[in-house]
Every structure is written in structure tokens, then in C-alpha cells.
Amino acid sequence: MSLMLSIDEPAPASAPRGFALFALGFRPFYLLASLFGAASIALWGLQATGLLSHPYLAGPLWHAHEMLFGFALAVITGFLFTAGRNWSNQPTPTGAPLAALCALWLAARLLVLTPWGWAAALANVAFPLAVAAALGRALVKGGSRRNYFFVALLCAMAAAAAAFHLQQLGVLAFPARASLQPVLDLLLFILAVMAGRVLPMFTNNGVPGAGAVRHPIVERAALGSLLALLAAHLLGAPDALLAALAAAAASSHLCRWLLWRPLRALRNPLVAILHVAYAWVPVHLALAAMAAIGWVPPSLATHALTAGAAGGLVIGMMTRTARGHTGRPLRADRLDIACYVLVTVAALLRVGLPLAWPQATGPALLASAACWSLGFALYALGYAPSLLRPRADGRPG
């Protein structure tokens, strides 16, 4: 199987000078995502706990919208533009086109704070469609058919964004969460596919003798169960069926994770964070099953996915791919480990503490927001110089 990202050990060299923010997709979008993730969650935590009188986001739905269509989609875009170049051997946006896409993403983030609902809707739908078009162009020219489905997933996210905004604008009448749940399912599917491609490979490369394997039957069951859950949500399946599907999906993803030898990966922090993050996938699905039958609040399942799985996989992949593609050694330093610990603790506080002690939900939310924001702020602070400058080994990108 071809590598999702070609990450080579860089040769020692003096750091070249210059400005390279728009040299490859991961550079601006990782920086934007880390800054936005740090600032928006800090402000949301203050608002949600009543410490901020003038809200940054207009309620939980807009917080969810911005984490999905702002933060997560920015990271996915940076990753796909970088990986897509390797999959297809064709260029993905750089320079002015990449800067224009960043400007569109920024416009979408700003417009949701204004009364201009239709403009916000247009920007938030246009961004994933523009990313899909740019990625699709490279994949088609390179004949990378096995990756076409990423284009379809981006288009599906655009459709979900359109549904959300049309509901907010009063054009469509259905619960707003009904347009966000499919996006959560799509996000989970994207993360599961990406993890399946890179996690066993990174484990075996980073931990000699680890023996991480992918079993075809387990792979089909794990990914198929997520698609079944997405279909069930779209069709409005009864809660009992949703619980059964989520429980089956949790079992298959737990089995998948165990086949990747997570305990052996703990020796390498750069790999260990990805395993810790993926462990949240079966936790999320188990909580989703319990939430469907009323045993736990649905928000715990949601945050096990977003703060736990997505947050951990994002910080892990942003450090690893940024190191590899800026010509830095593939070894986690103290700043990387601090980021990993902070984002992991944020998820534990947001999910574990309210689950064990519901009365502590408010303080848990505030403490979780502080850890998350500090983790991504540290990433932005530590990686900005590398993201802004050319590669240390003098290679393009």
C-alpha cells in the first residue's frame, strides 16, 4: 500500500531563510487551525461557564459548527493537500491559490459572528467545495482513483453545512442537530480511514518489532459499521437500532486498535499519541450506544469523539507531518509531549469527570478548555517558525 504521506528523515542542514507559509497545504492550515483551536475553545469555555458576558459564539450549536467546519476542516484540508500531492504525483494548491483558500476559510470564520447569515452560509459551503475541487483535480490527473472518496466526503460536508445554515435561516424545518450529526459521523469515518492507513505503518516504522497488522475482515467491519451508523442517523432509525449499531462498531474498532499493538507503541511518543487518540473511538461509540438508550448524556459521546479522538489525532498528526515536511527529525521533543499531555487531559476532563461526577461538569468544562487551548497554543508557538520558513533540508515544500 502506498504511503499516505512520504515522511523521510531529514539530512542535517542549516535552516534556509525566506517565507514559505504557502509552499504546501499543511503550513497555513495547521497554523490557522492551532490558533483558532486555542482561541475559540478558550472563549467558548468562558462563555459556557458564564464568565464571558458577551458571547463569542451564539450558543452550543455555533460552537459545534465552528469546531467541525472551522477547526477540523482546516486540519483535514492541510492534511489532504499534502497527502494528495504524494498520492497523485500532481501539485495541490500553493502560493496565491492556497492563500485564497485560507482567506475563504477566514471569511467563513468571521462571517458567522455577523448578522449576515446568507454570506456566512455561502462561505461555509463554498470552502469544502473549493477544497474538493482542488483535491479532485490533482487526483484525477494523477489517476489516484482509490482516493476519490475523499472528494465525495468533502462534498458531503458541504451539503451538511448547507443544511445547517438553511435551518438556521428558517428555510428548512428540522432540528439543527440533525444536520450536525452526519458531519460528526463523516468526521469519524475520515479519521478512521486516515488512522487505518498510517497508524500501523507508523507503529512498525517507529517501534521495530511492534508487529502492528491490518486484518481485512476487521477493517471491513470497522469501516462498514461507521457507514451503517451514518445511514441510520440519516434515516432517523429508532434508538434501539442506533444503540446496537454503535455497540457493534465499538467492538470492531476496539479489535482493530488492539491489532495495531498499542502497548508496544508507548515507547515512542510520536506514535503513542496516535494510539491514545484512537482509543477514544471505541469509547465514543460505546458512549453513543449508552446515550441512545438514555444512560449517559449525548454530549459525552460527542466530546469523546471531538476532544478525545479528533483532538488527539489532530495534534499527533500535526506534529508528525509538520516535522517530516519541514525537514525536522521525527522525534517528539518536550514541547510536543506537553501538547500531547494537555490535549489528552482536556479530553479526560471533558468526558471522564462529568461521567464520574456530573455535578462537576462546569469546572470540568473550564479546566478542559484551558488544557486544550494551552496545548494548541503551544503548538502554534513552537511550530510557527518552521511553518513560516523553508524546509531545513532545502527540499521543496
Sequence and secondary structure as in RCSB ss.txt:
>XXXX:A:sequence
MSLMLSIDEPAPASAPRGFALFALGFRPFYLLASLFGAASIALWGLQATGLLSHPYLAGPLWHAHEMLFGFALAV
ITGFLFTAGRNWSNQPTPTGAPLAALCALWLAARLLVLTPWGWAAALANVAFPLAVAAALGRALVKGGSRRNYFF
VALLCAMAAAAAAFHLQQLGVLAFPARASLQPVLDLLLFILAVMAGRVLPMFTNNGVPGAGAVRHPIVERAALGS
LLALLAAHLLGAPDALLAALAAAAASSHLCRWLLWRPLRALRNPLVAILHVAYAWVPVHLALAAMAAIGWVPPSL
ATHALTAGAAGGLVIGMMTRTARGHTGRPLRADRLDIACYVLVTVAALLRVGLPLAWPQATGPALLASAACWSLG
FALYALGYAPSLLRPRADGRPG
>XXXX:A:secstr
   SS            S  TTSSTHHHHHHHHHHHHHHHHHHHHHHHTT  SS SSSSHHHHHHIIIIIIIHHH
HHHHHHHHHHHHHSS    HHHHHHHHHHHHHHHHHTTSS HHHHHHHHHHHHHHHHHHHHHHHHHHT GGGHHH
HHHHHHHHHHHHHHHHHHTTSS S THHHHHHHHHHHHHHHHHHHHHHHHHHHHHHSTT      HHHHHHHHHH
HHHHHHHHHHT  HHHHHHHHHHHHHHHHHHHHHT HHHHTT HHHHHHHHHHHHHHHHHHHHHHHHTTSS HHH
HHHIIIIIIIHHHHHHHHHHHHHHHTT  S   HHHHHHHHHHHHHHIIIIIHHHH GGGHHHHHHHHHHHHHHH
HHHHHHHHHHHHHS  TT    
